[in-house]
């Protein structure tokens, strides 16, 4: 009876042995059920892959990885713009118990240097655009092997490697508790942390987002966020592939292209996810008013708060805007606000998703009364078990099995959650988390700087941007343009402060902690919180 419930690799002549397909191998399952259905379309290159091809290419990549020293538990990093190879690597690692590590190509070489040295990948996949950066990382981080992806050629290194390994891989056993991926998030101490994403987390994210998101085998999802970001990969690309739907890929977001694709009846887009800025750019585009959105079932928005004017504009066009809250550490789904409540509960993050528990507690860990503000804690099978190579950060993040989000929140009388402040002093610029400590570390490299603090300030285009507040050493001078230039040389563009201010001393409490609230009161407005 048990054997009849499992798919056997013997139905695939490419396999090296008769090993049962594991329940987390979505590519193999869909290849068995609907081999000729198109799984992924790359709209920039006109390439498309059926589920049979997706699974076969993943098996070939897995075999190549094994022959290049990748064993169970080894890390394989990818530095590339949106392409089908992201998913091929994800499924390849799942077949051989390896761990995928998507790298943020917006970061500088120095920033990636820390991440790559932390996760120590055996292999780095990269696209043609990042050849020089890959060579730098190989030299400085002791990466054994590089594999270059050229999505515009069938004669590139990646394609030639797959062509040599058509016999398939030697599958490795694993469980849902094993780590499938490491996704790095900006760290409050100035260094990123690698959140461990397990196979269980991926599965429950498909359930948690799939049900309220109306995801089915008929879903067609347009991806415009970068796949190195959990929003691009898991909202809703992975849930759609899990259900046997279709994923459309854009290399980078363009308002004109996104509107054209969403309105194209031949492509039949049903699902979309983006940060609020993308929705704003699209609704300001001349084609917005004439675009046919009638096929869109769910338009997800996240990564930053969504302004009322954006929500109402899209709702008025008949688009079901799906809001929520989450973190990389929560798979990322944590809460959801249905479209019918979007205006009535403006500013709310919604309610906990299925299989997810949330409570709001005071500093002593006691649940606060309804309406009172406390720290949001979350628990469930969709929560990370911890951070890669960082036992202290893991221990600090949990209490009695609950993840401490650091976000201040409250429940209203109907059980809707409102996030009233950010995790510590983090702000979000264009959908990217920015932690001031990382920027402050760079500012302190300037010999003229005695004290430095960074806060998030409102920005019409990006939601928020950074302001650097400096105290200079006695007798020293420093031009604002020199500060900005230094940041540009050492930080990703979205982290570079837009403004610089100089003061005589930073406000501090009795223990010496800088009072960021006082700085926000002074430079943003009296009583103004970080934008939420």
C-alpha positions in Angstrom: 0.0 0.0 0.0 2.8 2.4 0.9 4.6 1.9 -2.4 1.5 2.7 -4.4 1.4 6.1 -2.8 4.9 7.0 -4.0 6.1 8.0 -7.4 9.1 5.9 -8.5 12.0 7.3 -10.5 11.9 4.2 -12.7 9.2 6.0 -14.7 12.0 8.5 -15.7 14.5 6.7 -17.9 17.1 9.4 -17.1 17.5 8.4 -13.5 20.5 6.4 -12.2 18.5 4.3 -9.8 15.1 3.3 -8.6 14.6 5.8 -5.8 11.2 7.1 -4.8 10.5 10.7 -5.6 10.3 12.6 -2.3 7.2 14.6 -1.4 9.1 17.8 -1.5 10.2 17.3 -5.2 7.6 19.4 -6.9 9.3 19.4 -10.2 9.3 15.6 -10.4 5.7 15.3 -9.3 4.5 17.8 -11.9 6.6 16.2 -14.6 4.9 13.0 -13.9 1.4 14.5 -13.8 1.5 17.1 -16.6 4.8 16.7 -18.4 3.9 18.8 -21.4 2.5 21.8 -19.6 4.6 25.0 -19.7 5.9 25.7 -16.3 8.2 28.8 -16.8 8.3 31.4 -19.5 11.2 33.8 -19.7 9.6 36.9 -21.3 13.0 38.6 -22.0 14.4 35.7 -24.0 11.3 33.9 -25.2 12.5 30.7 -23.7 10.0 28.4 -22.1 10.2 25.1 -20.3 7.6 22.4 -19.7 7.5 20.6 -16.4 9.2 17.6 -18.0 12.0 20.0 -19.2 12.2 21.8 -15.8 12.6 18.5 -14.0 15.1 17.0 -16.5 17.3 20.2 -16.5 17.2 20.2 -12.7 18.4 16.5 -12.7 21.2 17.3 -15.1 22.3 20.3 -13.0 22.2 18.1 -9.9 24.4 15.6 -11.6 26.8 18.2 -12.7 26.9 19.6 -9.1 27.7 16.2 -7.7 30.5 15.7 -10.1 31.9 19.1 -9.1 32.1 18.3 -5.4 28.7 19.2 -4.1 27.6 16.8 -1.5 24.7 16.7 1.0 24.6 19.9 3.0 27.0 21.8 0.6 26.0 25.3 -0.4 25.5 26.4 -4.0 25.2 30.2 -4.6 23.6 32.0 -7.5 24.3 35.5 -8.7 21.9 36.3 -11.5 19.0 38.4 -12.7 15.6 36.7 -13.0 15.8 33.5 -15.0 14.6 30.0 -15.1 17.9 28.8 -13.8 16.9 30.0 -10.3 14.2 27.4 -10.1 16.4 24.7 -11.7 19.0 25.3 -9.0 16.4 25.2 -6.3 15.0 21.8 -7.5 18.5 20.5 -8.2 19.6 21.2 -4.7 16.4 19.5 -3.4 17.3 16.3 -5.3 20.8 16.0 -3.8 20.2 17.5 -0.3 22.3 20.6 -1.1 21.5 24.1 0.0 20.8 27.0 -2.5 21.9 30.5 -1.7 20.5 33.3 -3.8 22.8 36.4 -3.8 21.5 40.0 -4.0 23.2 41.4 -7.1 22.4 44.9 -6.0 25.1 44.6 -3.3 28.7 45.7 -3.7 31.6 43.3 -4.0 32.6 44.1 -0.4 29.1 43.4 0.9 28.8 40.1 -1.0 32.3 39.2 0.2 31.0 38.9 3.8 28.0 36.8 2.8 29.9 34.4 0.6 32.6 33.9 3.2 29.9 33.2 5.7 28.1 30.5 3.7 31.2 29.1 1.9 29.6 27.8 -1.3 31.3 25.0 -3.2 29.9 26.4 -6.5 28.8 29.8 -7.7 26.4 30.1 -10.6 26.3 33.5 -12.2 25.0 35.1 -15.3 27.1 36.8 -17.9 26.5 40.3 -16.5 28.2 39.4 -13.2 31.3 37.7 -14.6 33.7 40.2 -13.1 32.0 40.1 -9.7 32.0 36.3 -9.7 35.7 36.2 -10.4 36.3 38.6 -7.5 34.3 36.4 -5.2 36.0 33.3 -6.3 39.4 34.9 -5.6 38.5 36.4 -2.2 36.1 33.7 -0.9 37.8 30.5 -2.1 35.0 29.2 -4.3 36.1 26.0 -6.0 34.0 26.3 -9.1 32.1 28.9 -11.2 29.4 28.1 -13.8 28.4 30.9 -16.1 24.8 31.3 -17.3 24.2 32.9 -20.7 20.4 33.0 -21.2 20.8 34.4 -24.7 22.8 31.4 -26.0 22.4 27.6 -26.0 26.2 27.3 -26.3 27.1 28.8 -22.9 28.8 27.0 -20.1 25.6 26.3 -18.2 23.8 24.8 -21.2 26.9 22.7 -22.2 27.2 21.4 -18.7 23.5 20.2 -18.7 24.0 18.6 -22.1 26.8 16.4 -20.7 24.8 15.1 -17.8 21.6 13.7 -19.3 21.9 10.5 -17.3 20.5 12.3 -14.2 21.7 12.5 -10.6 22.1 10.2 -7.6 19.3 11.4 -5.3 20.0 12.0 -1.6 17.4 11.4 1.1 16.4 14.3 3.4 13.4 15.4 5.5 11.2 18.5 5.6 13.4 19.7 8.5 16.5 20.0 6.4 17.6 23.3 5.1 16.7 24.0 1.5 18.0 27.5 1.2 19.8 30.3 3.0 18.4 33.8 2.4 20.5 36.7 3.7 18.7 39.6 5.4 20.3 42.9 6.4 21.6 42.7 10.0 21.0 45.1 12.8 24.7 44.7 13.8 26.0 45.8 10.4 26.3 42.3 8.9 23.7 40.3 7.1 22.2 37.2 8.7 21.5 34.0 6.8 18.0 32.8 7.6 17.7 29.1 7.1 14.7 28.2 4.9 13.6 24.6 5.4 11.6 22.4 3.0 8.8 22.5 5.6 8.8 26.3 5.5 8.5 26.3 1.7 5.6 23.8 1.9 3.7 25.7 4.5 4.2 29.0 2.6 2.5 27.3 -0.4 -0.4 26.4 1.9 -0.6 29.7 3.8 -0.4 31.9 0.7 -2.0 29.5 -1.8 -5.4 29.2 -0.2 -6.2 32.9 0.4 -4.3 33.7 -2.8 -6.6 31.4 -4.8 -3.6 29.6 -6.4 -4.4 26.6 -8.5 -3.0 24.7 -11.6 -4.7 27.4 -13.7 -2.8 30.2 -12.1 -0.4 32.3 -14.2 1.9 34.4 -12.1 4.0 37.4 -13.4 7.3 37.8 -11.5 8.8 41.3 -11.5 10.6 41.3 -8.1 14.2 39.9 -8.0 14.3 36.1 -7.3 17.0 36.6 -4.7 14.3 38.3 -2.6 11.8 36.1 -0.8 9.0 38.3 -2.3 10.1 37.4 -5.8 10.7 33.7 -5.1 7.8 32.9 -2.7 5.1 35.5 -3.5 3.8 33.7 -5.5 6.3 31.9 -7.8 7.0 28.8 -5.7 3.3 28.3 -4.6 2.3 28.5 -8.2 4.9 25.9 -9.3 3.8 23.7 -6.3 0.2 23.8 -7.6 1.3 23.1 -11.2 0.6 26.6 -12.6 2.7 28.7 -14.8 5.3 31.4 -13.9 6.2 34.3 -16.2 9.6 35.9 -15.6 10.7 39.5 -16.3 14.4 40.2 -15.8 13.7 43.5 -14.2 10.6 45.6 -13.5 9.3 48.0 -16.1 5.9 49.7 -15.6 5.2 49.7 -19.4 6.2 46.0 -19.7 4.3 44.9 -16.6 1.1 46.6 -17.8 1.4 45.2 -21.3 1.9 41.7 -20.0 -0.9 41.9 -17.4 -3.3 43.1 -20.1 -2.3 40.5 -22.7 -5.1 37.9 -23.1 -2.8 35.4 -24.7 -0.5 35.4 -21.6 -3.6 35.2 -19.2 -1.9 36.6 -16.1 -4.0 35.8 -13.0 -1.5 36.6 -10.2 1.0 39.4 -9.6 3.1 40.6 -6.6 5.1 43.8 -6.2 6.1 46.5 -3.7 3.9 49.6 -3.4 6.3 51.7 -5.5 5.8 49.4 -8.5 2.0 49.8 -8.2 2.5 53.6 -8.0 4.8 53.7 -11.1 2.2 51.6 -13.1 -0.8 53.7 -12.1 1.1 56.9 -13.2 1.9 55.3 -16.6 -0.2 56.5 -19.6 -1.2 52.9 -20.3 -2.8 52.3 -16.9 -6.2 53.5 -17.8 -6.5 51.4 -20.9 -5.0 48.1 -19.5 -7.5 45.2 -19.2 -7.1 43.8 -15.6 -10.2 41.6 -15.8 -8.1 38.3 -15.6 -6.2 39.4 -12.5 -7.5 37.4 -9.5 -4.9 38.5 -6.9 -2.5 41.4 -7.0 -0.3 41.0 -3.9 1.5 44.0 -2.3 4.1 43.9 0.4 7.7 44.8 1.3 6.5 48.3 2.5 3.3 50.0 3.6 0.9 50.8 0.8 -0.5 54.3 0.6 -4.3 54.8 0.6 -4.2 56.5 -2.8 -2.5 53.4 -4.4 -4.9 51.0 -2.8 -8.0 52.9 -3.9 -6.7 53.6 -7.4 -6.2 49.9 -8.0 -9.4 48.8 -6.3 -11.3 51.3 -8.4 -9.9 49.4 -11.5 -11.5 46.2 -10.1 -8.1 44.7 -9.0 -8.2 42.6 -5.9 -5.3 44.0 -3.9 -4.0 41.4 -1.4 -2.0 42.9 1.5 -0.1 41.4 4.4 2.9 41.3 6.6 5.8 38.9 6.8 9.6 38.4 7.0 12.2 36.3 5.3 12.2 34.3 8.5 8.5 33.6 8.2 8.6 32.0 4.7 7.6 35.0 4.2 3.8 34.8 4.8 2.8 35.9 8.3 -0.5 37.8 8.0 -3.0 38.7 5.2 -5.6 41.4 4.7 -8.3 40.4 2.2 -9.2 42.8 -0.5 -12.7 43.4 0.8 -11.1 44.8 4.0 -8.4 46.8 2.3 -10.2 50.2 2.7 -12.2 49.5 5.8 -9.0 48.4 7.7 -6.6 50.7 6.0 -3.2 50.4 7.6 -3.8 47.0 9.0 -1.6 44.0 8.2 -4.6 41.7 8.4 -4.9 38.5 10.4 -2.6 35.5 11.0 -2.3 33.1 8.1 -3.4 29.5 8.4 -1.0 27.3 10.5 0.4 30.4 12.0 0.1 31.8 15.6 0.7 35.4 16.6 0.7 37.1 20.0 1.6 40.6 21.2 3.4 40.8 24.4 4.9 43.4 26.8 8.6 43.5 27.9 8.0 40.8 30.5 6.4 38.5 27.9 2.8 38.9 29.0 0.1 39.2 26.5 -1.1 42.8 26.3 -4.8 43.8 26.4 -6.6 44.4 23.1 -5.6 47.8 21.6 -2.4 48.0 23.6 1.0 48.1 21.8 3.6 45.4 22.3 6.0 43.2 20.4 4.7 40.9 17.8 5.8 37.3 18.2 5.0 34.5 15.7 5.1 30.8 15.8 4.4 27.9 13.4 5.8 25.4 10.9 6.5 28.3 8.5 9.1 29.9 10.9 12.9 29.6 10.4 14.8 27.3 12.8 17.5 30.0 13.0 20.4 31.7 11.3 23.2 30.1 9.5 26.5 30.0 11.4 25.1 32.3 14.1 24.1 30.6 17.3 23.8 33.9 19.2 21.5 35.5 16.7 19.4 32.4 16.7 19.2 32.3 20.5 18.4 36.0 20.7 15.6 35.7 18.1 13.4 33.1 20.0 11.7 32.8 23.3 9.9 29.5 24.1 9.7 28.7 20.4 8.2 32.0 19.4 10.1 34.2 17.0 10.6 37.7 18.3 10.0 40.0 15.3 11.0 43.2 17.0 7.9 44.9 15.5 5.6 46.9 17.7 2.0 46.0 17.0 -1.6 45.9 18.3 -4.8 44.0 17.8 -8.1 45.9 17.2 -11.5 44.8 18.4 -12.0 42.5 15.4 -8.6 40.8 15.7 -6.9 42.7 12.9 -3.2 43.4 13.4 -1.6 46.9 13.1 2.1 47.3 12.9 2.9 50.6 14.6 6.7 50.7 14.5 9.6 49.0 12.7 11.9 46.3 13.9 14.4 48.3 15.9 15.4 51.2 13.7 15.1 49.5 10.3 13.4 51.4 7.4 12.3 50.2 4.0 13.5 51.9 0.8 11.9 50.6 -2.4 10.9 47.4 -0.8 14.4 46.7 0.5 15.1 46.4 4.3 17.8 48.9 5.3 19.4 48.7 8.8 21.1 52.0 9.9 23.9 50.2 11.8 25.3 48.9 8.5 25.4 52.4 7.0 26.8 53.8 10.3 29.7 51.4 10.2 30.6 52.8 6.7 30.2 56.4 7.9 32.6 55.7 10.8 35.3 54.9 8.2 35.5 58.6 7.4 38.3 60.0 9.6 36.5 63.3 10.2 33.4 61.6 11.8 33.2 61.4 15.6 29.6 60.2 15.8 27.1 58.9 13.2 23.4 58.0 13.1 21.1 57.1 10.3 17.3 57.4 10.3 14.6 56.7 7.7 12.8 59.8 6.3 9.8 60.0 4.0 10.5 59.8 0.3 7.8 60.2 -2.3 9.4 57.8 -4.8 10.8 55.1 -2.6 8.6 55.3 0.5 11.6 56.0 2.7 15.2 56.9 2.3 18.1 57.5 4.6 19.4 60.6 6.4 22.9 60.5 7.8 23.3 62.6 10.9 26.9 63.4 11.7 29.0 64.8 14.6 32.4 65.8 13.3 35.7 65.7 15.2 36.8 69.0 16.6 38.3 71.3 14.0 37.3 69.0 11.1 35.2 69.8 8.1 33.4 67.4 5.7 31.3 68.1 2.6 28.0 66.3 2.2 29.0 65.2 -1.3 32.1 63.5 0.1 29.9 61.6 2.5 27.5 60.4 -0.2 30.4 59.5 -2.5 32.0 57.3 0.3 28.7 55.6 0.8 28.2 54.9 -2.9 31.6 53.3 -3.0 30.8 50.9 -0.1 27.1 50.3 -0.2 24.3 49.2 -2.5 22.5 52.1 -4.1 19.3 51.7 -2.1 21.3 52.0 1.2 23.0 55.3 0.3 21.6 58.2 2.3 19.9 60.9 0.3 20.5 63.7 2.9 23.2 64.6 5.4 22.8 66.7 8.5 25.4 67.9 11.0 24.7 68.4 14.7 26.9 69.1 17.8 26.1 65.8 19.6 23.8 62.8 19.3 21.1 62.5 21.9 21.6 59.5 24.1 19.9 57.9 27.1 21.5 57.1 30.4 23.2 53.9 29.1 24.6 55.7 26.1 22.1 54.4 23.5 21.4 56.9 20.7 17.8 58.1 20.9 16.7 57.7 17.3 13.2 58.8 18.2 14.5 62.2 19.2 16.3 62.5 15.9 13.1 61.6 14.0 11.2 64.3 16.0 13.8 66.9 15.1 14.3 66.1 11.4 11.0 64.5 10.3 8.5 66.1 12.7 7.5 66.2 16.4 6.2 62.8 17.4 6.7 61.3 13.9 7.4 57.6 14.0 9.3 55.7 11.4 6.9 55.2 8.5 4.8 52.0 8.9 
